[in-house]
Amino acid sequence: MTSDSTSSQTAAVVMSAHARASADPDARAAVATDRSGYVPPSLPDAVVRCETVDDVVEAVRLAHTHGIPLVPRGAGTGLAAGASAHAGQVVIDVSRMNRILSIDPVEMIAVVEPGVLNAEVNAAAGEHGLFYAPDPASTAICSIGGNVATNAGGMWCAKYGVTRESVLGLRVVLADGRVLRTGRTTIKGVTGYDLNALFIGSEGTLGIVVEATLRLRPRPVRTETLAAYFADVEAAGRAASAITAARIQPSILELMDGPTLDAVDRAEGTRHRELGAAFLLAQTDGYGAHLELDEIARAIEPFATTVRRAADDDEAAALVKARRDAIPSLEKLGRVSIGDIAVPRNRLAEAFAGLEEISQRTGVRIFSIAHAADGNLHPMIVVDPEESITEGPAKVALGEMFHLAQRLGGTLTGEHGVGLLKREWVVEELGGTSIELQSAIKAALDPTGILNPGKAL
C-alpha cells in the first residue's frame, strides 16, 4: 500500500471546509480497507471522522459540490471490500456516532446511531429482557450501520430473519446532503414504496445511514443446545437438511467442517476434531425448547456418530463460542478470504462436496462453515500472508464457488454483500434487465455517482 507525500487536490478541498477531516497518512491507512483480505493499491485522500448527523451532511454536501467520491465506513469488519478506499476517494467514518439514543421496552424498539456495535445493542436490550436478533459471528466488533449496509445475518437468523426483518426505520443522508427518513416506528405499515428495504443491503451506494430504528424481541424463557459430530461434512449437511424436512424451527443451526474444527482446536485448546470430521450445533428456544430439541435429535440420529446435549448454560455457551471462534482461529493461519454463498437447504451436502472438489482441483485451502438452517455457506480461503486473494489460484477458487452455488440454484452472496470482490459475477446471476433497473435506481438517488463508487453493481 502506498501513499502520496503531499495531499491530493481532493483532500485539500475537504480539509479546507470540514473540521473533522484528516489527511494524515496513519489516519488514512487505518481506514483504507476492511477484513476482506483485499489490499487497495493506494490510500484514500482523506478521512472525515463524523460525530453528528450534521458532520455527515456537511461532508456529503461538500462532496456533491466538488464531485468527490465518498466511501462510507463503520467498524470496518466487512468481508467483501465494500468499505475499501483508494486514492481519489474520501472515507466517511461514522464509527464515532455510537450512541444508543433510546430504548422503548414496551414497544420493544431501540433507536441507535450507525457506529453502535451489535453486541452493545444486545447488552442494552438485555437489561429490559429483550434482544436484537441479527447477530453476526462478529457481533462483538461489527456495527449496526455496517449490518444495515450488507443486510447482515448471523446465527439467530435461522428463526428470526436477517437485518431487514429487524429494522423498522432509517435516517439516511442522500447523495446531495438531504436527510431522508424511511420506514416507521410501528410493526406494520405499507404507506408508499418500501424505501426502507431498498437502503438495507445497498452497501452505502444509495445513501449513508445515520440512524436506525430497530425491532427488539423478548428474550426466550428457555434455551436448549445440542452438538452432533459426523464422519464427514456431507453427512452433516444431510442431517441439517433432514431437520428442515422435518419442519423443525431451530433458533440456531450451525455447521463446521473438519479442517475448521482443527483450526479452532489448535487456537483454543479444545478437542472437537477428536469427536468427528464435522460439527453441527443446534439450539432451540421458547417454552417448548426441550421438545423441539428432542425432535432435532431424532432427525439427525441416522447421520451422526455422536450426539450430545449441553448439560447447562456454561456448556451451551462453550459450544456456541466454538462456532464464533472459527474465523479468528483461521486468521492465525494466514490471510483469510471469507466466502458467502447460499444454496437451497436440501442441497447443502452437494455444496460441501463441491467445495471439497474445488479445493482439491485448485490446490487452495478451503475451510467451510454454514448457517445450515438457511443454506448460507461460508467457504473460507486461507493463503499465506504474502499471497493475493484477488488473483491466481485464490481468485479461480472464488469464482468456482460462485459457479457451484449457481449450479445448485443458489446465489453468490447471502449476507456479506458484493463489495468489490464479487462484482465480476453479478451480471451472470442477475441478468441484464435487472442490472439496468438497479443502475437506474442508483442514478436517480446518486446522479453524480459519488457514493461508494465501484461497489455492489
VEXKOL-951917 format. One record per residue (C-alpha): x, z, y. Coordinates in nm, 4 decimals, decimal comma, always signed. Layout:
BEGIN
X; Z; Y
...
//
This chain:
BEGIN
+0,0000; +0,0000; +0,0000
+0,1407; -0,0965; +0,3389
+0,0611; -0,0107; +0,6980
+0,1467; -0,1726; +1,0290
+0,3898; +0,0083; +1,2594
+0,1529; -0,0340; +1,5509
-0,2236; -0,0047; +1,5682
-0,4136; -0,3309; +1,5488
-0,6461; -0,4560; +1,8186
-0,9431; -0,3288; +1,6129
-0,8076; +0,0252; +1,6035
-0,7236; +0,0131; +1,9727
-1,0831; -0,0755; +2,0607
-1,2216; +0,2115; +1,8529
-0,9620; +0,4618; +1,9747
-1,0315; +0,3829; +2,3357
-1,4019; +0,4613; +2,3054
-1,4549; +0,7168; +2,0295
-1,3205; +1,0709; +2,0462
-1,3241; +1,1187; +1,6688
-1,1239; +0,8080; +1,5799
-0,7687; +0,8182; +1,4488
-0,5112; +0,5514; +1,3731
-0,2639; +0,7992; +1,2256
-0,1109; +0,6429; +0,9100
-0,1670; +0,9535; +0,6978
-0,5307; +0,9745; +0,8084
-0,5845; +0,6088; +0,7244
-0,4107; +0,6401; +0,3865
-0,6346; +0,9344; +0,2935
-0,9495; +0,7204; +0,3255
-0,8215; +0,3832; +0,2078
-0,9729; +0,3896; -0,1394
-1,1819; +0,5832; -0,3913
-1,1484; +0,6976; -0,7543
-1,1974; +0,3493; -0,8995
-0,8273; +0,2877; -0,9518
-0,8392; -0,0061; -0,7103
-0,5470; -0,0193; -0,4661
-0,6223; -0,2111; -0,1424
-0,3460; -0,4406; -0,0121
-0,3217; -0,2603; +0,3227
-0,4514; +0,0376; +0,5163
-0,7675; +0,0301; +0,7292
-0,7024; +0,0078; +1,1011
-0,8629; +0,3432; +1,1833
-1,0916; +0,6174; +1,0604
-1,3758; +0,7784; +1,2548
-1,4484; +1,1274; +1,1206
-1,8100; +1,1775; +1,2213
-1,9648; +1,5227; +1,2550
-2,3062; +1,4337; +1,4011
-2,5594; +1,1538; +1,3926
-2,4588; +1,0685; +1,7483
-2,0996; +1,0187; +1,6311
-2,2170; +0,7625; +1,3770
-2,4457; +0,5894; +1,6261
-2,1664; +0,5629; +1,8824
-1,9221; +0,4186; +1,6280
-2,1735; +0,1659; +1,4933
-2,2772; +0,0507; +1,8404
-1,9125; +0,0018; +1,9307
-1,8511; -0,1929; +1,6111
-2,1622; -0,4030; +1,6686
-2,0491; -0,4923; +2,0189
-1,6964; -0,5904; +1,9166
-1,7639; -0,7279; +1,5680
-1,5611; -0,4569; +1,3908
-1,6177; -0,4334; +1,0122
-1,7098; -0,0799; +0,9031
-1,6683; +0,0885; +0,5638
-1,8910; +0,3970; +0,5198
-1,7325; +0,6777; +0,3209
-1,8447; +1,0147; +0,1877
-1,6451; +1,2173; -0,0635
-1,4556; +0,9114; -0,1880
-1,5481; +0,9645; -0,5537
-1,6930; +0,6165; -0,6056
-1,5864; +0,4207; -0,9143
-1,6378; +0,0572; -0,8110
-1,4139; +0,0374; -0,4993
-1,7246; +0,0442; -0,2813
-1,5520; +0,2681; -0,0250
-1,2145; +0,0914; -0,0296
-1,0956; -0,0436; +0,3052
-0,8098; -0,2595; +0,4288
-0,6553; -0,3980; +0,7467
-0,9107; -0,5242; +0,9960
-1,1658; -0,2605; +0,8942
-1,2540; +0,0870; +1,0217
-1,3710; +0,3673; +0,7931
-1,6742; +0,5721; +0,8984
-1,6119; +0,9062; +0,7272
-1,9246; +1,1254; +0,7097
-1,7789; +1,3946; +0,4836
-1,7837; +1,6455; +0,7720
-2,1594; +1,6005; +0,8062
-2,2043; +1,8553; +0,5306
-2,4898; +2,0854; +0,6271
-2,7983; +2,1717; +0,4263
-3,0472; +2,1503; +0,7115
-3,3428; +2,3137; +0,5391
-3,4960; +2,4080; +0,2057
-3,8701; +2,4458; +0,1603
-3,9180; +2,6355; -0,1676
-4,2966; +2,5899; -0,1617
-4,2937; +2,2128; -0,1158
-3,9683; +2,2023; -0,3201
-3,7849; +1,9861; -0,0668
-3,4332; +2,0005; +0,0766
-3,3135; +1,8147; +0,3876
-2,9381; +1,7566; +0,3855
-2,6630; +1,5659; +0,5604
-2,4747; +1,2977; +0,3639
-2,1497; +1,4900; +0,3223
-2,3083; +1,7785; +0,1313
-2,1737; +1,7947; -0,2234
-2,4164; +1,7519; -0,5107
-2,3215; +2,0902; -0,6581
-2,3775; +2,2602; -0,3223
-2,7361; +2,1356; -0,3141
-2,7928; +2,2762; -0,6607
-2,6358; +2,6089; -0,5703
-2,8625; +2,6433; -0,2659
-3,1699; +2,5285; -0,4590
-3,0875; +2,7732; -0,7370
-3,1389; +3,0652; -0,5002
-3,5079; +2,9655; -0,4994
-3,5362; +2,8994; -0,8733
-3,5087; +2,5230; -0,8151
-3,2620; +2,2443; -0,8939
-3,1759; +1,8907; -0,7837
-3,1989; +1,6693; -1,0910
-2,9487; +1,3818; -1,0377
-2,6180; +1,5392; -1,1440
-2,3228; +1,3026; -1,1957
-2,0388; +1,4374; -1,4077
-1,8524; +1,4616; -1,0763
-2,1204; +1,6933; -0,9334
-1,8589; +1,9369; -0,8006
-1,6872; +1,6729; -0,5865
-1,9355; +1,3904; -0,5159
-2,1560; +1,3859; -0,2060
-2,5247; +1,3136; -0,1591
-2,4546; +1,0189; +0,0710
-2,2480; +0,8517; -0,1980
-2,5115; +0,9325; -0,4603
-2,7707; +0,7576; -0,2431
-2,5409; +0,4608; -0,1780
-2,4996; +0,3893; -0,5502
-2,8302; +0,5283; -0,6814
-2,6176; +0,7632; -0,8910
-2,7316; +0,9025; -1,2215
-2,5989; +1,1825; -1,4387
-2,6756; +1,3882; -1,7439
-3,0191; +1,5153; -1,6425
-3,1356; +1,1603; -1,5730
-3,2359; +1,1403; -1,9381
-3,5510; +1,3281; -1,8409
-3,5686; +1,3413; -1,4614
-3,4508; +0,9979; -1,3499
-3,1763; +0,8754; -1,1181
-3,1275; +0,9395; -0,7462
-3,4097; +0,7058; -0,6422
-3,6630; +0,9303; -0,8174
-3,5456; +1,2358; -0,6227
-3,5026; +1,1028; -0,2677
-3,8255; +1,1156; -0,0681
-3,6897; +1,0019; +0,2664
-3,3797; +0,8921; +0,4544
-3,2481; +0,8750; +0,8074
-3,0298; +0,5662; +0,8429
-2,8154; +0,4230; +1,1217
-2,8668; +0,0462; +1,1230
-2,6005; -0,2140; +1,1977
-2,6882; -0,2281; +1,5692
-2,6924; +0,1501; +1,6137
-3,0693; +0,2026; +1,5900
-3,1830; +0,5006; +1,3824
-3,4466; +0,4369; +1,1154
-3,6489; +0,6884; +0,9154
-3,7670; +0,5749; +0,5736
-3,9902; +0,7378; +0,3157
-4,1772; +1,0616; +0,3784
-4,1864; +1,4333; +0,3056
-4,4842; +1,4101; +0,0681
-4,4559; +1,3415; -0,3037
-4,6868; +1,0391; -0,2739
-4,7031; +0,7706; -0,0051
-4,7371; +0,3926; -0,0009
-4,7649; +0,3014; +0,3688
-4,5699; -0,0184; +0,4346
-4,2872; -0,1691; +0,2303
-4,0673; +0,0713; +0,0363
-3,7648; +0,0650; +0,2638
-3,6537; +0,3962; +0,1181
-3,5908; +0,2377; -0,2218
-3,4217; -0,0599; -0,0556
-3,1497; +0,1530; +0,1018
-3,0917; +0,3601; -0,2126
-2,8298; +0,1743; -0,4136
-2,7402; -0,0654; -0,1302
-2,3791; +0,0618; -0,1226
-2,3619; +0,1022; +0,2539
-2,4224; -0,2685; +0,3180
-2,7603; -0,2267; +0,4938
-2,7144; +0,0969; +0,6899
-2,5321; +0,4283; +0,6989
-2,7260; +0,7253; +0,5610
-2,7047; +1,0285; +0,7910
-2,9777; +1,2476; +0,6392
-3,1695; +1,2684; +0,3125
-3,4905; +1,4469; +0,2147
-3,4528; +1,5456; -0,1486
-3,7114; +1,6385; -0,4079
-3,6294; +1,9608; -0,5924
-3,7750; +2,0758; -0,9233
-3,8439; +2,4135; -1,0850
-3,5514; +2,5396; -1,2881
-3,6504; +2,5287; -1,6577
-3,7652; +2,8573; -1,8067
-3,5739; +2,7843; -2,1264
-3,2906; +2,5565; -2,2374
-3,1696; +2,4810; -2,5897
-2,8477; +2,2973; -2,6770
-2,7175; +2,1163; -2,9844
-2,3889; +1,9446; -3,0695
-2,3584; +1,6927; -3,3517
-2,0490; +1,5223; -3,4932
-2,0276; +1,1905; -3,6777
-1,7951; +0,9877; -3,8983
-1,7786; +0,7131; -3,6367
-1,9213; +0,6282; -3,2966
-2,1576; +0,3652; -3,4344
-2,3315; +0,6343; -3,6409
-2,3621; +0,8470; -3,3278
-2,5176; +0,5512; -3,1464
-2,7714; +0,5040; -3,4244
-2,8549; +0,8741; -3,4084
-2,9166; +0,8539; -3,0339
-3,1454; +0,5536; -3,0890
-3,3312; +0,7494; -3,3576
-3,4075; +1,0229; -3,1052
-3,5574; +0,7647; -2,8696
-3,7567; +0,6072; -3,1528
-3,8954; +0,9496; -3,2457
-4,0494; +0,9786; -2,8940
-3,8479; +1,2922; -2,8141
-3,7542; +1,3520; -2,4495
-3,4252; +1,5468; -2,4225
-3,3127; +1,6650; -2,0822
-2,9533; +1,5732; -2,1743
-2,8266; +1,3320; -2,4399
-2,4566; +1,2524; -2,4061
-2,2184; +1,0744; -2,6418
-1,8372; +1,0693; -2,6596
-1,6183; +0,8658; -2,8946
-1,3197; +0,9934; -3,0914
-1,0405; +0,8856; -2,8532
-1,2178; +1,0627; -2,5675
-1,2558; +1,3764; -2,7786
-0,8813; +1,3612; -2,8467
-0,8095; +1,3441; -2,4743
-1,0402; +1,6382; -2,3981
-0,8888; +1,8471; -2,6763
-0,5350; +1,7835; -2,5515
-0,6250; +1,8621; -2,1939
-0,8487; +2,1647; -2,2565
-0,7167; +2,3122; -2,5805
-1,0466; +2,2558; -2,7632
-1,0914; +2,1289; -3,1214
-1,3850; +1,8883; -3,1116
-1,1999; +1,5972; -3,2739
-1,1411; +1,8001; -3,5907
-1,5172; +1,8039; -3,6465
-1,5762; +1,4294; -3,6262
-1,4969; +1,0904; -3,4767
-1,7834; +1,1072; -3,2268
-1,9775; +1,3793; -3,0483
-2,3438; +1,3873; -2,9422
-2,4643; +1,6565; -2,7024
-2,8403; +1,7152; -2,6840
-3,0268; +1,9574; -2,4620
-3,3980; +2,0268; -2,4218
-3,5754; +2,2371; -2,1624
-3,9121; +2,3942; -2,0874
-4,1380; +2,6262; -2,2816
-4,1148; +2,4114; -2,5948
-3,7401; +2,3534; -2,5779
-3,6710; +2,5070; -2,9194
-3,9387; +2,2958; -3,0863
-3,8097; +1,9751; -2,9301
-3,4557; +2,0576; -3,0408
-3,5865; +2,1060; -3,3953
-3,7201; +1,7501; -3,3827
-3,3893; +1,6170; -3,2478
-3,2002; +1,7883; -3,5290
-3,4315; +1,6260; -3,7854
-3,3928; +1,2823; -3,6258
-3,0123; +1,2842; -3,6289
-2,9551; +1,4641; -3,9606
-2,9309; +1,1403; -4,1666
-2,6455; +1,0164; -3,9454
-2,4441; +1,3308; -3,8656
-2,1699; +1,5091; -4,0599
-2,2135; +1,8343; -3,8655
-2,4984; +1,9692; -3,6514
-2,4505; +2,2913; -3,4532
-2,6966; +2,4699; -3,2262
-2,5479; +2,6701; -2,9413
-2,5882; +3,0401; -3,0121
-2,6001; +3,1464; -2,6480
-2,5659; +3,0264; -2,2888
-2,1867; +3,0526; -2,2940
-2,1549; +2,8240; -2,5944
-2,4027; +2,5802; -2,4406
-2,2023; +2,5767; -2,1157
-1,8817; +2,5093; -2,3096
-2,0401; +2,2079; -2,4800
-2,1627; +2,0652; -2,1501
-1,8195; +2,1298; -1,9984
-1,6584; +1,9226; -2,2732
-1,8593; +1,6232; -2,1567
-1,7805; +1,6865; -1,7893
-1,4107; +1,7177; -1,8767
-1,3932; +1,3651; -2,0181
-1,2887; +1,1759; -1,7054
-1,0447; +1,4393; -1,5696
-0,8839; +1,4513; -1,9142
-0,8347; +1,0749; -1,9230
-0,6882; +1,0767; -1,5734
-0,3996; +1,2762; -1,7172
-0,3161; +0,9813; -1,9437
-0,2797; +0,7155; -1,6740
-0,4773; +0,5105; -1,4242
-0,8442; +0,5028; -1,5222
-1,0992; +0,2305; -1,4541
-1,4435; +0,3664; -1,5405
-1,6854; +0,1042; -1,6634
-2,0597; +0,1306; -1,6210
-2,2658; -0,0990; -1,8396
-2,6179; -0,0362; -1,9669
-2,7936; -0,1798; -2,2705
-3,1329; -0,1329; -2,4394
-3,1263; +0,2062; -2,6087
-3,1789; +0,0633; -2,9545
-2,8568; -0,1384; -2,9200
-2,6173; +0,1468; -2,8446
-2,4433; +0,1204; -3,1816
-2,3821; -0,2517; -3,1261
-2,2428; -0,1797; -2,7807
-1,9936; +0,0741; -2,9151
-1,8878; -0,1625; -3,1934
-1,8402; -0,4376; -2,9369
-1,6249; -0,2161; -2,7160
-1,4004; -0,1306; -3,0110
-1,3619; -0,5010; -3,0845
-1,2728; -0,5751; -2,7201
-1,0069; -0,3027; -2,7268
-0,8516; -0,4398; -3,0460
-0,8577; -0,8001; -2,9250
-0,7165; -0,7373; -2,5761
-0,4808; -0,4529; -2,6601
-0,6337; -0,2460; -2,3789
-0,7039; +0,1226; -2,4396
-1,0793; +0,1840; -2,4033
-1,2355; +0,5299; -2,4207
-1,6159; +0,5416; -2,4301
-1,8823; +0,7924; -2,3303
-2,2509; +0,7345; -2,2685
-2,5695; +0,8712; -2,1201
-2,7253; +0,7891; -2,4531
-3,0881; +0,8589; -2,3610
-3,0938; +0,5722; -2,1113
-2,8431; +0,3335; -2,2705
-2,5831; +0,3755; -1,9953
-2,2286; +0,3490; -2,1334
-1,9063; +0,4320; -1,9510
-1,6235; +0,2461; -2,1263
-1,3055; +0,3611; -1,9541
-0,9897; +0,1536; -1,9446
-0,6697; +0,3565; -1,9212
-0,3481; +0,1827; -1,8160
-0,0049; +0,3054; -1,7174
+0,0161; +0,4201; -1,3518
+0,2160; +0,1126; -1,2504
-0,0235; -0,1314; -1,4181
-0,3097; -0,3098; -1,2402
-0,6747; -0,2780; -1,3313
-0,7736; -0,5855; -1,1321
-0,5609; -0,8458; -1,3105
-0,4081; -0,9120; -1,6501
-0,5435; -0,7630; -1,9753
-0,7392; -0,4876; -1,7988
-0,9409; -0,7402; -1,5996
-1,0005; -0,9504; -1,9105
-1,1325; -0,6427; -2,0909
-1,3533; -0,5530; -1,7946
-1,5088; -0,8991; -1,7942
-1,5634; -0,8847; -2,1695
-1,7505; -0,5550; -2,1279
-1,9945; -0,7165; -1,8848
-2,0486; -1,0154; -2,1136
-2,1105; -0,7772; -2,4039
-2,3766; -0,5954; -2,2039
-2,5465; -0,9216; -2,1130
-2,5481; -1,0443; -2,4731
-2,7232; -0,7227; -2,5707
-2,9849; -0,7630; -2,2965
-2,8187; -0,5195; -2,0546
-2,6571; -0,5020; -1,7112
-2,3091; -0,4794; -1,5615
-2,3813; -0,1530; -1,3767
-2,6208; +0,1311; -1,4450
-2,5233; +0,3740; -1,1705
-2,1777; +0,3166; -1,0195
-2,2689; +0,0072; -0,8202
-2,0965; -0,3287; -0,7837
-1,8485; -0,2483; -0,5065
-1,5509; -0,4818; -0,5113
-1,4688; -0,4604; -0,8789
-1,7798; -0,6283; -1,0227
-1,8747; -0,8898; -0,7636
-1,7289; -1,1678; -0,9755
-2,0047; -1,1273; -1,2329
-2,3069; -1,0581; -1,0093
-2,4361; -1,4153; -0,9821
-2,4106; -1,4534; -1,3594
-2,6513; -1,1620; -1,4040
-2,8885; -1,2027; -1,1101
-2,9087; -1,5788; -1,0706
-2,9019; -1,7931; -0,7587
-3,2563; -1,7269; -0,6373
-3,2102; -1,3504; -0,6414
-2,8752; -1,3766; -0,4632
-3,0302; -1,5962; -0,1910
-3,3123; -1,3497; -0,1343
-3,0816; -1,0476; -0,1263
-2,8441; -1,2259; +0,1095
-3,1385; -1,2923; +0,3409
-3,2246; -0,9206; +0,3411
-2,8630; -0,8396; +0,4218
-2,8641; -1,0920; +0,7079
-3,1882; -0,9501; +0,8501
-3,0555; -0,5938; +0,8614
-2,6903; -0,6719; +0,9364
-2,6817; -1,0133; +1,1074
-2,3168; -0,9823; +1,2153
-2,2058; -0,8686; +0,8702
-2,0156; -0,5576; +0,9826
-2,1459; -0,3088; +0,7239
-1,9189; -0,2753; +0,4185
-1,8413; -0,6471; +0,4074
-1,7434; -0,7980; +0,0745
-1,9167; -0,5328; -0,1318
-2,2161; -0,5421; -0,3688
-2,3194; -0,9110; -0,3371
//
